[in-house]
Every structure is written in structure tokens, then in C-alpha cells.
Amino acid sequence: MTRKGQVTVPVELRRKYSISQGVKVFFEDSPAGIVLKVIPRFQDLIGADADKVDLDQTLKKLDKMRSEDRY
């Protein structure tokens, strides 16, 4: 742990969980201690339907829905 609260994830775990620069993580407080969870990218969640959707159009639709929901 650095003075600024930064931690280093061991390389074996970064490789195993595909953690690289820019990947978002979530820290969860649990009875066992702090749990670090990788937040999957939207693109990684498409899965079997990847050839059926246009990612850019889907992201634009989501952004539009989010902006409408804010008002």
C-alpha cells in the first residue's frame, strides 16, 4: 500500500482476471475483509449475441436512455 492508498495487484492475478490499465474495479466490504471485483466491460457481456448487434449503435441507445432517465 502506498502513501496515496494505491495497491499493486500481483501479476498472476492480473493475468488470470484480465486486469490491465483502464479496467474498472469495485471494492466491496465483506465480513471476510475487502473484496476486489473486476467490473466487466459492456463489450465482454454481449457473448453469444455478439454477431447479432452493432456495439456502437447499442452504446448510443444506452447513452440516450441514460440521458432521458436523468430528467
Residue pairs with C-beta under 8 A, 6 or more apart in sequence:
1 7
9 19
9 36
13 19
14 20
17 38
18 38
19 25
19 38
23 38
23 39
23 41
24 38
24 39
25 36
25 37
25 38
25 39
26 36
26 37
26 38
26 39
27 34
27 35
27 36
27 37
28 34
28 35
28 36
28 37
29 35
42 59
42 62
43 55
46 53
46 55
